[in-house]
């Protein structure tokens, strides 16, 4: 069909059914209690009028570093370790899932390189409300840095104009706080560079 929305929904439905079959296979083989399952998207929806998906209130989409381009849903199933039905609001990256996968397999972290990820279990089990001191993004010149609830975003690729947002109170990044909090904006910009 040429209807983009119908095609998108068909893909989502097919993926949902396929993932359900994977989970059912793990369960039927008796592996549920000792299998870590991680599912997440790589980035937000396309920033295009043709894209049938929506980020709702989140600003923009890929390939930008606004929340609509980097914040994605995901889930972790690890019975006996991560409580079923729990919700984690702490930012976790794919690098953290790498650390978690190695931990679940009983494998050590590689010692011959820097590993940017952190063990996400304290966040996934509500033992911490912050996993990283800072998170940074640079995608095709679009730059951002997040510290706690605040995120500093480069307005345009490699420009000198930065905008500051409070993601707890403004997840849609609609109110630039850089003028109201110049010291924080300057500190985050200095940390980014």
TIVO-2410 file (N, C-alpha, C; in nm, 3 decimals):
# residues 193
REC num residu      c1      c2      c3 atome chaine
REC   1      X   0.084  -0.118   0.000     N      A
REC   1      X   0.000   0.000   0.000    CA      A
REC   1      X   0.089   0.125   0.000     C      A
REC   2      X   0.038   0.233  -0.053     N      A
REC   2      X   0.111   0.359  -0.052    CA      A
REC   2      X   0.079   0.443   0.071     C      A
REC   3      X  -0.012   0.398   0.153     N      A
REC   3      X  -0.048   0.470   0.275    CA      A
REC   3      X   0.062   0.447   0.379     C      A
REC   4      X   0.143   0.551   0.404     N      A
REC   4      X   0.257   0.539   0.495    CA      A
REC   4      X   0.215   0.496   0.636     C      A
REC   5      X   0.104   0.550   0.682     N      A
REC   5      X   0.061   0.517   0.818    CA      A
REC   5      X   0.022   0.369   0.829     C      A
REC   6      X  -0.049   0.318   0.729     N      A
REC   6      X  -0.087   0.175   0.731    CA      A
REC   6      X   0.037   0.088   0.725     C      A
REC   7      X   0.134   0.127   0.642     N      A
REC   7      X   0.258   0.049   0.633    CA      A
REC   7      X   0.333   0.051   0.766     C      A
REC   8      X   0.337   0.166   0.828     N      A
REC   8      X   0.405   0.179   0.958    CA      A
REC   8      X   0.338   0.089   1.062     C      A
REC   9      X   0.205   0.096   1.070     N      A
REC   9      X   0.132   0.014   1.166    CA      A
REC   9      X   0.152  -0.135   1.138     C      A
REC  10      X   0.159  -0.172   1.011     N      A
REC  10      X   0.182  -0.312   0.975    CA      A
REC  10      X   0.319  -0.358   1.023     C      A
REC  11      X   0.419  -0.274   1.005     N      A
REC  11      X   0.554  -0.309   1.052    CA      A
REC  11      X   0.556  -0.323   1.204     C      A
REC  12      X   0.494  -0.230   1.275     N      A
REC  12      X   0.490  -0.235   1.422    CA      A
REC  12      X   0.417  -0.362   1.467     C      A
REC  13      X   0.306  -0.393   1.404     N      A
REC  13      X   0.231  -0.514   1.440    CA      A
REC  13      X   0.313  -0.640   1.416     C      A
REC  14      X   0.380  -0.645   1.301     N      A
REC  14      X   0.463  -0.763   1.269    CA      A
REC  14      X   0.577  -0.776   1.368     C      A
REC  15      X   0.640  -0.665   1.403     N      A
REC  15      X   0.750  -0.669   1.499    CA      A
REC  15      X   0.700  -0.713   1.636     C      A
REC  16      X   0.586  -0.661   1.678     N      A
REC  16      X   0.528  -0.697   1.806    CA      A
REC  16      X   0.498  -0.847   1.812     C      A
REC  17      X   0.438  -0.900   1.706     N      A
REC  17      X   0.407  -1.043   1.702    CA      A
REC  17      X   0.534  -1.128   1.702     C      A
REC  18      X   0.635  -1.086   1.626     N      A
REC  18      X   0.761  -1.161   1.620    CA      A
REC  18      X   0.831  -1.160   1.755     C      A
REC  19      X   0.832  -1.044   1.820     N      A
REC  19      X   0.896  -1.037   1.951    CA      A
REC  19      X   0.821  -1.122   2.052     C      A
REC  20      X   0.689  -1.124   2.042     N      A
REC  20      X   0.610  -1.210   2.129    CA      A
REC  20      X   0.646  -1.357   2.110     C      A
REC  21      X   0.672  -1.397   1.985     N      A
REC  21      X   0.713  -1.536   1.958    CA      A
REC  21      X   0.849  -1.566   2.019     C      A
REC  22      X   0.940  -1.470   2.016     N      A
REC  22      X   1.072  -1.490   2.078    CA      A
REC  22      X   1.056  -1.511   2.229     C      A
REC  23      X   0.977  -1.425   2.293     N      A
REC  23      X   0.955  -1.439   2.437    CA      A
REC  23      X   0.887  -1.572   2.470     C      A
REC  24      X   0.790  -1.611   2.389     N      A
REC  24      X   0.720  -1.739   2.411    CA      A
REC  24      X   0.816  -1.857   2.396     C      A
REC  25      X   0.908  -1.848   2.300     N      A
REC  25      X   1.006  -1.956   2.280    CA      A
REC  25      X   1.099  -1.966   2.401     C      A
REC  26      X   1.145  -1.852   2.451     N      A
REC  26      X   1.231  -1.853   2.570    CA      A
REC  26      X   1.156  -1.918   2.686     C      A
REC  27      X   1.030  -1.880   2.703     N      A
REC  27      X   0.950  -1.935   2.812    CA      A
REC  27      X   0.926  -2.085   2.795     C      A
REC  28      X   0.893  -2.127   2.672     N      A
REC  28      X   0.861  -2.269   2.649    CA      A
REC  28      X   0.983  -2.359   2.666     C      A
REC  29      X   1.101  -2.303   2.647     N      A
REC  29      X   1.225  -2.379   2.667    CA      A
REC  29      X   1.269  -2.380   2.813     C      A
REC  30      X   1.192  -2.316   2.900     N      A
REC  30      X   1.225  -2.312   3.042    CA      A
REC  30      X   1.342  -2.219   3.074     C      A
REC  31      X   1.367  -2.122   2.987     N      A
REC  31      X   1.482  -2.032   3.005    CA      A
REC  31      X   1.445  -1.895   3.061     C      A
REC  32      X   1.319  -1.874   3.088     N      A
REC  32      X   1.273  -1.742   3.131    CA      A
REC  32      X   1.349  -1.689   3.253     C      A
REC  33      X   1.367  -1.772   3.353     N      A
REC  33      X   1.423  -1.725   3.479    CA      A
REC  33      X   1.572  -1.693   3.473     C      A
REC  34      X   1.640  -1.738   3.368     N      A
REC  34      X   1.783  -1.704   3.361    CA      A
REC  34      X   1.821  -1.642   3.226     C      A
REC  35      X   1.725  -1.571   3.168     N      A
REC  35      X   1.752  -1.504   3.040    CA      A
REC  35      X   1.722  -1.356   3.052     C      A
REC  36      X   1.820  -1.276   3.017     N      A
REC  36      X   1.804  -1.131   3.011    CA      A
REC  36      X   1.754  -1.095   2.872     C      A
REC  37      X   1.643  -1.022   2.865     N      A
REC  37      X   1.589  -0.976   2.738    CA      A
REC  37      X   1.588  -0.823   2.740     C      A
REC  38      X   1.647  -0.763   2.638     N      A
REC  38      X   1.651  -0.617   2.625    CA      A
REC  38      X   1.592  -0.581   2.489     C      A
REC  39      X   1.500  -0.487   2.489     N      A
REC  39      X   1.443  -0.439   2.364    CA      A
REC  39      X   1.435  -0.287   2.370     C      A
REC  40      X   1.492  -0.222   2.269     N      A
REC  40      X   1.482  -0.076   2.261    CA      A
REC  40      X   1.507  -0.034   2.117     C      A
REC  41      X   1.468   0.087   2.087     N      A
REC  41      X   1.487   0.144   1.954    CA      A
REC  41      X   1.621   0.216   1.951     C      A
REC  42      X   1.672   0.242   1.833     N      A
REC  42      X   1.802   0.308   1.823    CA      A
REC  42      X   1.791   0.460   1.829     C      A
REC  43      X   1.679   0.517   1.790     N      A
REC  43      X   1.660   0.663   1.797    CA      A
REC  43      X   1.514   0.695   1.771     C      A
REC  44      X   1.481   0.822   1.776     N      A
REC  44      X   1.343   0.864   1.758    CA      A
REC  44      X   1.297   0.853   1.614     C      A
REC  45      X   1.175   0.898   1.591     N      A
REC  45      X   1.119   0.891   1.456    CA      A
REC  45      X   1.188   0.990   1.365     C      A
REC  46      X   1.174   0.969   1.235     N      A
REC  46      X   1.232   1.060   1.137    CA      A
REC  46      X   1.170   1.199   1.149     C      A
REC  47      X   1.251   1.298   1.121     N      A
REC  47      X   1.200   1.435   1.116    CA      A
REC  47      X   1.158   1.461   0.973     C      A
REC  48      X   1.038   1.419   0.940     N      A
REC  48      X   0.990   1.429   0.804    CA      A
REC  48      X   0.839   1.436   0.803     C      A
REC  49      X   0.786   1.512   0.712     N      A
REC  49      X   0.640   1.519   0.700    CA      A
REC  49      X   0.583   1.387   0.652     C      A
REC  50      X   0.666   1.304   0.589     N      A
REC  50      X   0.618   1.176   0.537    CA      A
REC  50      X   0.617   1.068   0.643     C      A
REC  51      X   0.683   1.092   0.757     N      A
REC  51      X   0.691   0.990   0.861    CA      A
REC  51      X   0.557   0.978   0.931     C      A
REC  52      X   0.499   0.859   0.935     N      A
REC  52      X   0.367   0.842   0.995    CA      A
REC  52      X   0.370   0.832   1.147     C      A
REC  53      X   0.488   0.820   1.206     N      A
REC  53      X   0.498   0.807   1.351    CA      A
REC  53      X   0.493   0.944   1.417     C      A
REC  54      X   0.480   0.945   1.547     N      A
REC  54      X   0.474   1.070   1.622    CA      A
REC  54      X   0.554   1.056   1.751     C      A
REC  55      X   0.621   1.163   1.787     N      A
REC  55      X   0.690   1.169   1.916    CA      A
REC  55      X   0.603   1.236   2.021     C      A
REC  56      X   0.479   1.260   1.988     N      A
REC  56      X   0.391   1.326   2.081    CA      A
REC  56      X   0.443   1.464   2.116     C      A
REC  57      X   0.459   1.490   2.243     N      A
REC  57      X   0.503   1.622   2.290    CA      A
REC  57      X   0.654   1.642   2.277     C      A
REC  58      X   0.729   1.536   2.248     N      A
REC  58      X   0.874   1.551   2.239    CA      A
REC  58      X   0.911   1.628   2.113     C      A
REC  59      X   1.011   1.713   2.126     N      A
REC  59      X   1.051   1.800   2.016    CA      A
REC  59      X   1.132   1.726   1.910     C      A
REC  60      X   1.097   1.751   1.786     N      A
REC  60      X   1.174   1.709   1.668    CA      A
REC  60      X   1.182   1.557   1.657     C      A
REC  61      X   1.283   1.509   1.590     N      A
REC  61      X   1.305   1.367   1.567    CA      A
REC  61      X   1.445   1.346   1.515     C      A
REC  62      X   1.472   1.227   1.466     N      A
REC  62      X   1.607   1.206   1.415    CA      A
REC  62      X   1.624   1.281   1.284     C      A
REC  63      X   1.735   1.328   1.252     N      A
REC  63      X   1.867   1.302   1.309    CA      A
REC  63      X   1.911   1.411   1.407     C      A
REC  64      X   1.820   1.466   1.485     N      A
REC  64      X   1.854   1.574   1.576    CA      A
REC  64      X   1.867   1.525   1.719     C      A
REC  65      X   1.924   1.608   1.806     N      A
REC  65      X   1.948   1.567   1.944    CA      A
REC  65      X   1.846   1.624   2.041     C      A
REC  66      X   1.733   1.674   1.988     N      A
REC  66      X   1.621   1.709   2.075    CA      A
REC  66      X   1.567   1.577   2.130     C      A
REC  67      X   1.483   1.582   2.229     N      A
REC  67      X   1.434   1.458   2.292    CA      A
REC  67      X   1.361   1.367   2.192     C      A
REC  68      X   1.294   1.423   2.095     N      A
REC  68      X   1.225   1.341   1.996    CA      A
REC  68      X   1.318   1.260   1.908     C      A
REC  69      X   1.444   1.297   1.903     N      A
REC  69      X   1.541   1.224   1.823    CA      A
REC  69      X   1.625   1.126   1.902     C      A
REC  70      X   1.625   1.140   2.036     N      A
REC  70      X   1.711   1.053   2.116    CA      A
REC  70      X   1.638   0.974   2.224     C      A
REC  71      X   1.524   1.019   2.268     N      A
REC  71      X   1.452   0.947   2.374    CA      A
REC  71      X   1.364   0.841   2.311     C      A
REC  72      X   1.386   0.718   2.349     N      A
REC  72      X   1.309   0.607   2.292    CA      A
REC  72      X   1.262   0.513   2.403     C      A
REC  73      X   1.153   0.443   2.378     N      A
REC  73      X   1.107   0.345   2.476    CA      A
REC  73      X   1.191   0.218   2.468     C      A
REC  74      X   1.185   0.143   2.572     N      A
REC  74      X   1.253   0.014   2.574    CA      A
REC  74      X   1.203  -0.067   2.692     C      A
REC  75      X   1.240  -0.193   2.694     N      A
REC  75      X   1.210  -0.271   2.813    CA      A
REC  75      X   1.317  -0.376   2.837     C      A
REC  76      X   1.325  -0.414   2.964     N      A
REC  76      X   1.420  -0.515   3.009    CA      A
REC  76      X   1.339  -0.620   3.085     C      A
REC  77      X   1.360  -0.745   3.051     N      A
REC  77      X   1.298  -0.854   3.127    CA      A
REC  77      X   1.409  -0.942   3.181     C      A
REC  78      X   1.420  -0.948   3.311     N      A
REC  78      X   1.520  -1.032   3.377    CA      A
REC  78      X   1.460  -1.077   3.510     C      A
REC  79      X   1.379  -1.183   3.508     N      A
REC  79      X   1.309  -1.228   3.628    CA      A
REC  79      X   1.404  -1.249   3.746     C      A
REC  80      X   1.358  -1.204   3.862     N      A
REC  80      X   1.437  -1.217   3.983    CA      A
REC  80      X   1.542  -1.108   4.000     C      A
REC  81      X   1.563  -1.028   3.898     N      A
REC  81      X   1.663  -0.920   3.905    CA      A
REC  81      X   1.596  -0.785   3.885     C      A
REC  82      X   1.526  -0.769   3.773     N      A
REC  82      X   1.453  -0.644   3.745    CA      A
REC  82      X   1.306  -0.670   3.773     C      A
REC  83      X   1.246  -0.595   3.866     N      A
REC  83      X   1.106  -0.620   3.903    CA      A
REC  83      X   1.011  -0.606   3.783     C      A
REC  84      X   0.925  -0.703   3.765     N      A
REC  84      X   0.826  -0.700   3.656    CA      A
REC  84      X   0.733  -0.582   3.675     C      A
REC  85      X   0.702  -0.514   3.565     N      A
REC  85      X   0.609  -0.403   3.569    CA      A
REC  85      X   0.666  -0.273   3.620     C      A
REC  86      X   0.793  -0.272   3.658     N      A
REC  86      X   0.852  -0.147   3.707    CA      A
REC  86      X   0.879  -0.052   3.592     C      A
REC  87      X   0.887   0.076   3.623     N      A
REC  87      X   0.913   0.179   3.523    CA      A
REC  87      X   1.036   0.256   3.566     C      A
REC  88      X   1.130   0.273   3.474     N      A
REC  88      X   1.254   0.345   3.501    CA      A
REC  88      X   1.252   0.475   3.421     C      A
REC  89      X   1.273   0.586   3.489     N      A
REC  89      X   1.278   0.717   3.423    CA      A
REC  89      X   1.419   0.772   3.413     C      A
REC  90      X   1.516   0.692   3.455     N      A
REC  90      X   1.657   0.734   3.449    CA      A
REC  90      X   1.708   0.712   3.307     C      A
REC  91      X   1.774   0.811   3.248     N      A
REC  91      X   1.829   0.791   3.113    CA      A
REC  91      X   1.933   0.677   3.111     C      A
REC  92      X   1.910   0.583   3.021     N      A
REC  92      X   2.000   0.469   3.002    CA      A
REC  92      X   2.035   0.466   2.853     C      A
REC  93      X   2.161   0.438   2.822     N      A
REC  93      X   2.205   0.435   2.683    CA      A
REC  93      X   2.235   0.292   2.639     C      A
REC  94      X   2.250   0.274   2.510     N      A
REC  94      X   2.285   0.141   2.457    CA      A
REC  94      X   2.420   0.096   2.513     C      A
REC  95      X   2.507   0.188   2.545     N      A
REC  95      X   2.637   0.152   2.605    CA      A
REC  95      X   2.618   0.087   2.741     C      A
REC  96      X   2.517   0.131   2.813     N      A
REC  96      X   2.486   0.072   2.943    CA      A
REC  96      X   2.433  -0.070   2.926     C      A
REC  97      X   2.354  -0.091   2.822     N      A
REC  97      X   2.303  -0.226   2.796    CA      A
REC  97      X   2.415  -0.322   2.759     C      A
REC  98      X   2.522  -0.272   2.697     N      A
REC  98      X   2.639  -0.355   2.669    CA      A
REC  98      X   2.699  -0.405   2.801     C      A
REC  99      X   2.713  -0.315   2.896     N      A
REC  99      X   2.767  -0.352   3.028    CA      A
REC  99      X   2.675  -0.453   3.095     C      A
REC 100      X   2.544  -0.431   3.088     N      A
REC 100      X   2.447  -0.522   3.148    CA      A
REC 100      X   2.454  -0.662   3.085     C      A
REC 101      X   2.467  -0.667   2.952     N      A
REC 101      X   2.474  -0.796   2.884    CA      A
REC 101      X   2.599  -0.874   2.927     C      A
REC 102      X   2.712  -0.805   2.936     N      A
REC 102      X   2.834  -0.872   2.983    CA      A
REC 102      X   2.817  -0.922   3.125     C      A
REC 103      X   2.757  -0.838   3.209     N      A
REC 103      X   2.735  -0.876   3.348    CA      A
REC 103      X   2.645  -0.999   3.357     C      A
REC 104      X   2.537  -1.002   3.279     N      A
REC 104      X   2.444  -1.116   3.281    CA      A
REC 104      X   2.512  -1.244   3.235     C      A
REC 105      X   2.607  -1.230   3.142     N      A
REC 105      X   2.679  -1.347   3.091    CA      A
REC 105      X   2.795  -1.388   3.180     C      A
REC 106      X   2.823  -1.307   3.281     N      A
REC 106      X   2.936  -1.336   3.368    CA      A
REC 106      X   3.070  -1.306   3.305     C      A
REC 107      X   3.070  -1.221   3.203     N      A
REC 107      X   3.194  -1.186   3.133    CA      A
REC 107      X   3.248  -1.053   3.186     C      A
REC 108      X   3.381  -1.041   3.190     N      A
REC 108      X   3.440  -0.916   3.237    CA      A
REC 108      X   3.432  -0.807   3.129     C      A
REC 109      X   3.435  -0.684   3.173     N      A
REC 109      X   3.444  -0.573   3.078    CA      A
REC 109      X   3.580  -0.577   3.011     C      A
REC 110      X   3.588  -0.545   2.884     N      A
REC 110      X   3.719  -0.541   2.817    CA      A
REC 110      X   3.811  -0.441   2.888     C      A
REC 111      X   3.935  -0.480   2.909     N      A
REC 111      X   4.031  -0.394   2.978    CA      A
REC 111      X   4.118  -0.316   2.880     C      A
REC 112      X   4.106  -0.345   2.750     N      A
REC 112      X   4.194  -0.282   2.652    CA      A
REC 112      X   4.133  -0.159   2.586     C      A
REC 113      X   4.021  -0.110   2.639     N      A
REC 113      X   3.956   0.009   2.582    CA      A
REC 113      X   3.869   0.076   2.688     C      A
REC 114      X   3.833   0.199   2.660     N      A
REC 114      X   3.746   0.273   2.750    CA      A
REC 114      X   3.602   0.230   2.722     C      A
REC 115      X   3.530   0.196   2.826     N      A
REC 115      X   3.390   0.159   2.815    CA      A
REC 115      X   3.308   0.274   2.873     C      A
REC 116      X   3.228   0.339   2.789     N      A
REC 116      X   3.150   0.453   2.833    CA      A
REC 116      X   3.025   0.414   2.912     C      A
REC 117      X   2.982   0.291   2.899     N      A
REC 117      X   2.860   0.248   2.967    CA      A
REC 117      X   2.881   0.226   3.115     C      A
REC 118      X   2.770   0.229   3.186     N      A
REC 118      X   2.766   0.202   3.330    CA      A
REC 118      X   2.667   0.089   3.354     C      A
REC 119      X   2.685   0.019   3.464     N      A
REC 119      X   2.590  -0.085   3.502    CA      A
REC 119      X   2.454  -0.020   3.527     C      A
REC 120      X   2.352  -0.052   3.447     N      A
REC 120      X   2.222   0.014   3.464    CA      A
REC 120      X   2.133  -0.049   3.571     C      A
REC 121      X   2.177  -0.159   3.633     N      A
REC 121      X   2.089  -0.225   3.731    CA      A
REC 121      X   2.045  -0.134   3.846     C      A
REC 122      X   2.132  -0.047   3.900     N      A
REC 122      X   2.082   0.042   4.005    CA      A
REC 122      X   1.967   0.131   3.958     C      A
REC 123      X   1.968   0.172   3.832     N      A
REC 123      X   1.857   0.252   3.779    CA      A
REC 123      X   1.735   0.165   3.751     C      A
REC 124      X   1.757   0.047   3.694     N      A
REC 124      X   1.646  -0.042   3.659    CA      A
REC 124      X   1.575  -0.099   3.782     C      A
REC 125      X   1.644  -0.099   3.896     N      A
REC 125      X   1.585  -0.152   4.020    CA      A
REC 125      X   1.556  -0.042   4.120     C      A
REC 126      X   1.552   0.082   4.074     N      A
REC 126      X   1.515   0.200   4.154    CA      A
REC 126      X   1.607   0.223   4.273     C      A
REC 127      X   1.734   0.185   4.261     N      A
REC 127      X   1.830   0.212   4.368    CA      A
REC 127      X   1.907   0.342   4.346     C      A
REC 128      X   1.888   0.404   4.228     N      A
REC 128      X   1.947   0.534   4.202    CA      A
REC 128      X   1.857   0.612   4.106     C      A
REC 129      X   1.868   0.744   4.113     N      A
REC 129      X   1.791   0.827   4.020    CA      A
REC 129      X   1.883   0.893   3.918     C      A
REC 130      X   2.011   0.855   3.918     N      A
REC 130      X   2.104   0.908   3.818    CA      A
REC 130      X   2.214   0.804   3.792     C      A
REC 131      X   2.227   0.768   3.667     N      A
REC 131      X   2.328   0.670   3.627    CA      A
REC 131      X   2.456   0.738   3.578     C      A
REC 132      X   2.440   0.848   3.508     N      A
REC 132      X   2.554   0.922   3.450    CA      A
REC 132      X   2.557   1.063   3.506     C      A
REC 133      X   2.678   1.114   3.529     N      A
REC 133      X   2.691   1.255   3.566    CA      A
REC 133      X   2.653   1.343   3.448     C      A
REC 134      X   2.697   1.302   3.330     N      A
REC 134      X   2.670   1.376   3.207    CA      A
REC 134      X   2.645   1.278   3.094     C      A
REC 135      X   2.561   1.318   2.999     N      A
REC 135      X   2.544   1.246   2.873    CA      A
REC 135      X   2.566   1.348   2.763     C      A
REC 136      X   2.642   1.310   2.661     N      A
REC 136      X   2.671   1.401   2.550    CA      A
REC 136      X   2.631   1.337   2.418     C      A
REC 137      X   2.589   1.421   2.325     N      A
REC 137      X   2.554   1.376   2.191    CA      A
REC 137      X   2.620   1.468   2.089     C      A
REC 138      X   2.661   1.410   1.979     N      A
REC 138      X   2.709   1.486   1.863    CA      A
REC 138      X   2.672   1.405   1.741     C      A
REC 139      X   2.574   1.452   1.669     N      A
REC 139      X   2.528   1.380   1.551    CA      A
REC 139      X   2.523   1.477   1.435     C      A
REC 140      X   2.612   1.459   1.341     N      A
REC 140      X   2.620   1.548   1.224    CA      A
REC 140      X   2.622   1.695   1.263     C      A
REC 141      X   2.697   1.726   1.367     N      A
REC 141      X   2.710   1.864   1.412    CA      A
REC 141      X   2.603   1.910   1.508     C      A
REC 142      X   2.500   1.831   1.530     N      A
REC 142      X   2.398   1.864   1.629    CA      A
REC 142      X   2.451   1.815   1.764     C      A
REC 143      X   2.466   1.906   1.859     N      A
REC 143      X   2.530   1.872   1.985    CA      A
REC 143      X   2.439   1.900   2.104     C      A
REC 144      X   2.456   1.819   2.208     N      A
REC 144      X   2.380   1.839   2.332    CA      A
REC 144      X   2.456   1.775   2.447     C      A
REC 145      X   2.431   1.827   2.566     N      A
REC 145      X   2.484   1.768   2.688    CA      A
REC 145      X   2.375   1.773   2.793     C      A
REC 146      X   2.362   1.665   2.868     N      A
REC 146      X   2.261   1.657   2.974    CA      A
REC 146      X   2.330   1.631   3.107     C      A
REC 147      X   2.288   1.707   3.208     N      A
REC 147      X   2.330   1.685   3.345    CA      A
REC 147      X   2.204   1.686   3.430     C      A
REC 148      X   2.171   1.572   3.489     N      A
REC 148      X   2.049   1.565   3.569    CA      A
REC 148      X   1.927   1.601   3.487     C      A
REC 149      X   1.851   1.698   3.534     N      A
REC 149      X   1.728   1.734   3.464    CA      A
REC 149      X   1.750   1.837   3.355     C      A
REC 150      X   1.872   1.892   3.345     N      A
REC 150      X   1.898   1.998   3.247    CA      A
REC 150      X   1.972   1.948   3.125     C      A
REC 151      X   1.935   2.003   3.012     N      A
REC 151      X   1.999   1.965   2.885    CA      A
REC 151      X   2.027   2.092   2.806     C      A
REC 152      X   2.151   2.103   2.761     N      A
REC 152      X   2.195   2.214   2.678    CA      A
REC 152      X   2.204   2.164   2.535     C      A
REC 153      X   2.138   2.233   2.442     N      A
REC 153      X   2.131   2.189   2.303    CA      A
REC 153      X   2.182   2.299   2.212     C      A
REC 154      X   2.268   2.259   2.118     N      A
REC 154      X   2.317   2.351   2.016    CA      A
REC 154      X   2.201   2.379   1.922     C      A
REC 155      X   2.167   2.505   1.903     N      A
REC 155      X   2.048   2.539   1.824    CA      A
REC 155      X   2.058   2.492   1.679     C      A
REC 156      X   2.174   2.502   1.620     N      A
REC 156      X   2.195   2.458   1.482    CA      A
REC 156      X   2.333   2.392   1.476     C      A
REC 157      X   2.356   2.310   1.377     N      A
REC 157      X   2.485   2.240   1.371    CA      A
REC 157      X   2.604   2.334   1.385     C      A
REC 158      X   2.684   2.303   1.487     N      A
REC 158      X   2.811   2.372   1.512    CA      A
REC 158      X   2.796   2.523   1.530     C      A
REC 159      X   2.679   2.570   1.571     N      A
REC 159      X   2.663   2.713   1.594    CA      A
REC 159      X   2.711   2.745   1.735     C      A
REC 160      X   2.720   2.873   1.766     N      A
REC 160      X   2.760   2.917   1.899    CA      A
REC 160      X   2.640   2.945   1.988     C      A
REC 161      X   2.520   2.921   1.936     N      A
REC 161      X   2.398   2.947   2.012    CA      A
REC 161      X   2.352   2.818   2.079     C      A
REC 162      X   2.342   2.823   2.211     N      A
REC 162      X   2.300   2.707   2.289    CA      A
REC 162      X   2.171   2.742   2.361     C      A
REC 163      X   2.084   2.642   2.376     N      A
REC 163      X   1.959   2.659   2.449    CA      A
REC 163      X   1.958   2.561   2.565     C      A
REC 164      X   1.900   2.602   2.677     N      A
REC 164      X   1.897   2.522   2.798    CA      A
REC 164      X   1.753   2.484   2.830     C      A
REC 165      X   1.731   2.356   2.862     N      A
REC 165      X   1.596   2.308   2.892    CA      A
REC 165      X   1.595   2.228   3.022     C      A
REC 166      X   1.485   2.237   3.094     N      A
REC 166      X   1.459   2.159   3.213    CA      A
REC 166      X   1.370   2.043   3.170     C      A
REC 167      X   1.428   1.925   3.153     N      A
REC 167      X   1.352   1.812   3.097    CA      A
REC 167      X   1.249   1.754   3.193     C      A
REC 168      X   1.263   1.780   3.321     N      A
REC 168      X   1.163   1.732   3.416    CA      A
REC 168      X   1.033   1.811   3.401     C      A
REC 169      X   1.046   1.941   3.385     N      A
REC 169      X   0.929   2.028   3.376    CA      A
REC 169      X   0.891   2.066   3.233     C      A
REC 170      X   0.977   2.031   3.136     N      A
REC 170      X   0.954   2.071   2.997    CA      A
REC 170      X   1.017   1.967   2.903     C      A
REC 171      X   0.961   1.846   2.901     N      A
REC 171      X   1.019   1.739   2.818    CA      A
REC 171      X   1.009   1.770   2.669     C      A
REC 172      X   0.920   1.861   2.633     N      A
REC 172      X   0.905   1.900   2.492    CA      A
REC 172      X   1.004   2.006   2.448     C      A
REC 173      X   1.091   2.050   2.540     N      A
REC 173      X   1.194   2.149   2.510    CA      A
REC 173      X   1.135   2.272   2.440     C      A
REC 174      X   1.039   2.333   2.508     N      A
REC 174      X   0.971   2.450   2.452    CA      A
REC 174      X   1.017   2.582   2.513     C      A
REC 175      X   1.074   2.578   2.634     N      A
REC 175      X   1.111   2.702   2.704    CA      A
REC 175      X   1.262   2.705   2.728     C      A
REC 176      X   1.331   2.787   2.649     N      A
REC 176      X   1.476   2.803   2.661    CA      A
REC 176      X   1.507   2.881   2.789     C      A
REC 177      X   1.587   2.819   2.877     N      A
REC 177      X   1.622   2.880   3.005    CA      A
REC 177      X   1.764   2.938   3.007     C      A
REC 178      X   1.830   2.944   2.893     N      A
REC 178      X   1.969   2.990   2.889    CA      A
REC 178      X   1.984   3.132   2.944     C      A
REC 179      X   1.893   3.220   2.912     N      A
REC 179      X   1.902   3.358   2.962    CA      A
REC 179      X   1.871   3.364   3.112     C      A
REC 180      X   1.782   3.277   3.160     N      A
REC 180      X   1.744   3.277   3.301    CA      A
REC 180      X   1.848   3.207   3.388     C      A
REC 181      X   1.925   3.115   3.330     N      A
REC 181      X   2.026   3.038   3.403    CA      A
REC 181      X   2.158   3.042   3.326     C      A
REC 182      X   2.215   3.162   3.307     N      A
REC 182      X   2.337   3.173   3.224    CA      A
REC 182      X   2.457   3.099   3.282     C      A
REC 183      X   2.467   3.094   3.413     N      A
REC 183      X   2.581   3.025   3.474    CA      A
REC 183      X   2.577   2.875   3.445     C      A
REC 184      X   2.460   2.815   3.464     N      A
REC 184      X   2.445   2.672   3.434    CA      A
REC 184      X   2.469   2.644   3.287     C      A
REC 185      X   2.415   2.729   3.200     N      A
REC 185      X   2.435   2.711   3.055    CA      A
REC 185      X   2.583   2.718   3.022     C      A
REC 186      X   2.655   2.814   3.080     N      A
REC 186      X   2.798   2.829   3.053    CA      A
REC 186      X   2.878   2.710   3.106     C      A
REC 187      X   2.841   2.660   3.225     N      A
REC 187      X   2.909   2.544   3.283    CA      A
REC 187      X   2.891   2.420   3.195     C      A
REC 188      X   2.769   2.399   3.147     N      A
REC 188      X   2.744   2.282   3.062    CA      A
REC 188      X   2.816   2.296   2.928     C      A
REC 189      X   2.814   2.416   2.871     N      A
REC 189      X   2.885   2.436   2.744    CA      A
REC 189      X   3.034   2.410   2.762     C      A
REC 190      X   3.091   2.457   2.873     N      A
REC 190      X   3.234   2.436   2.898    CA      A
REC 190      X   3.266   2.288   2.917     C      A
REC 191      X   3.176   2.215   2.980     N      A
REC 191      X   3.197   2.070   2.999    CA      A
REC 191      X   3.189   1.995   2.866     C      A
REC 192      X   3.103   2.045   2.777     N      A
REC 192      X   3.088   1.976   2.648    CA      A
REC 192      X   3.215   1.986   2.566     C      A
REC 193      X   3.275   2.101   2.563     N      A
REC 193      X   3.390   2.125   2.475    CA      A
REC 193      X   3.512   2.061   2.527     C      A
***
